[in-house]
Amino acid sequence: MAQLRQEADPGEAGLDPRALGRLDRHFAALVDEGRLPGFLVSVARGGRVAHLTTHGLRDIAAGLPVEPGTLWRMYSMTKPVTAVAALLLVEEGRLSLDDPVADHLPAFADPRVYEGGSGADVRTRPADGPILVRHLMTHTSGLTFGFYHTHPVDALYREAGLESSVPPGADLAETIEVYASLPLQFEPGTQWNYSVASNVLGRIIEVVSGQPLDVFCAERIFGPLGMTDAGFHVNEQQAPRLSEMYGEKEGGGIAPAPGLPLRGGRPRFLSGSGGMVASAHDYHRFMELLRRRGELDGVRLLAPGTVDLMTRNQLPGGADLRAFGSRPAHDEPGNAGVGFGLNVSVVIDPSRTQAPSALGAYGWSGVATTTFWVDPGRDLTVQFLTQVRPRSSHTVFRDLKRLVHEAVTD
């Protein structure tokens, strides 16, 4: 088991120890107030961890503390990993961002687009063009989530058993067939809507590579990068280190809540959208791969230009996320000034972001209040890990960005 360790003095790394103390006290207060069970936060400059704090409990009932080796459900922080997996195949010439999805998944051969109505009266029309692989990676495919309650197509997902994105008992291939049977919210490539698209991308990776998603990721990403605990389930030796899942209660506080089931062997459904478990050490290694533009410790997975493409705004017309009026609860605060690359958000206008941000900084978050970002201009990587599903939007990510910003002195 590899653990994350502090490697540099904060002052020597251009970080203000007093500001970092404010950061730690802020989040410790949330634990003391019963709003978080515990947390881990790490800040690195130039690849060296200069601040690492663990506080509180990973399992409240058992009184087990958060430790550097604690394992976390990464949820949507899986998506950038899935993007890297797909880009490996792109670089090998086995996949193209401009491939129609139907070339690999025939069920998507004749997509239809929502035109009007609701329920049994929904009207659709043939799409003007195909869904492309790049549409999946930029969330411009027209797919959606069943747990949204803002569009008639969302309701069709729920009627199809997709409230939690997967029909009960289905595997990835079976689930993709259900997605393909439902209409798109809009013409592919024209709008942005956070969706099940990364699950579709995960299935394409399986079809093109001839390997299950978890095996491909283990052999091509986790193993080469030394991500020793990363995977899609935990074994008996790892299980005691897995943080328990909590949810916010109505009226305040937290209580145990169902989480992504990771114990009990390999899952039937392998989610490229949110199925990954990892330690802070593992995700630090992944962040460093991105910061170093595709190479880590002599192992090159992607060309620098491929990582540059991944972390560049790809939204229609160069718009930010606010322009599309869709805001997932665990997204960047406010969406203004924030674009979207290939499964990562990217800051395109720091003057408009609600929290202090740097031009070109990129990252993503998970629904259990996990987040990471890479700031290439300041050689900075940050991760924050806990396990709480919020009832609505919160200020954790915005506060974290502000407090880290205040700590950088150069």
C-alpha positions, 0 to 999 in steps of 0.5 A: 500500500502506497501512501501520500506523504508531505515532501516539501516545506510549505514556505519553500514551495511558495505556500503561506503556512498561516493561510494553510492553517486557516484552510485546515481550521475552516474544514475542521470546523465543518467536521466539528459542526457535524457537516462532514465526517472527515476529510483529506486535503493535499496541495502540491507544487512542482509535483511535491506535496507541500501540505497534507492534512487528514481530520475527522473520521472515515467511519463515524460509528466505528470511530475510525479516523481518516488516514492518508491510506483511506480509500474513497469513492471518486464518483465523477472524478472517474470521468477524467480517467475514462477520458485518458483511457479513450485518448490512449486508443486515439493515439494508437489509431484505434479510435478517433474523436470524430468517429460516430458512436454507432461505428462502435455501438450500432444501437446508436445508429439512428438517434432521435431528438426530442421535439416536444410533448411529455410522457406518452406524448413525447414527439421526436425527429431523426437527428441531423447528424450522428453522435460523435465520440468527442460529443461524449467526452464534452457532454454535448451528446444530447444524453442526460441523467434520470435523476434530473427533473428539468426535461421530459427526456429526464422522465423517460430515463426514469421510466426506463429504470435509469434513476441511478443511471443503470437498470437493476442488475444490468451490465455496461453493455445492457445499460448502453442499449437502454440509453440508445433506445431513448431520445436525445435532448438536443442535436449532438454537438449543439449544447452542453448537458452533463450526462451518462455519456462517460458510461457510453465512452467506457463501453466504446473503450471495451469494444475497441480494446477487447478488454473490460473497462476495469482490466484496461484501466488497470493494465494501461493506467493504474499499473504504469502510474503506480496507482496501487489501490485504484480500481472499480471495487475493493478486496478483503484487504482494502475494505477496512480502509474504505470510507463510509458514505454519508448524506446531508439530512434535512434540517442539517447534519449528516447520516449514513447513506447508501454509496457506490457498492464496492465490497463483495467482488467485481461489480457487474456494472463497470461505470466509466462515469463514476465507478472508481475507488482510489486513495489520495496517493493514487489520485495524486499520481493521476493529477501529476500525469496531467500536470506533466502533460502525459508523463510521470516518472519516466512513463509516458502515457500520452503525448503533451499535445493530447493532454493539451487538447483534453484540457482546452475548452471544447464547448460550442462557440467557445462558451462557458458552462453558464451559457447552457443553463445546466448546472450539476450540483457538484460542478464548478461554483456558478459555471461562469468563466468555466468551460469544458474540455474532454471530461474536465472543466477548464477556466477560460475567464478568471474574472468571471468565476465565483471563486478565485481561479487561474486561467487554464486551471482544470479539474473536476469533482464528484457527487460525494464532495470530492474535487481536484484541480491542476493549475499549470501556470502555478505548477499546482495540484490540489485534491479534497476528499470526503464522502458526503452527498449534499442535498443541494449546492454548498460552498465547500468547493468555492471555499477551498479554491479561495483558501488555496488561492490565499495560500499561494505566495508566488 
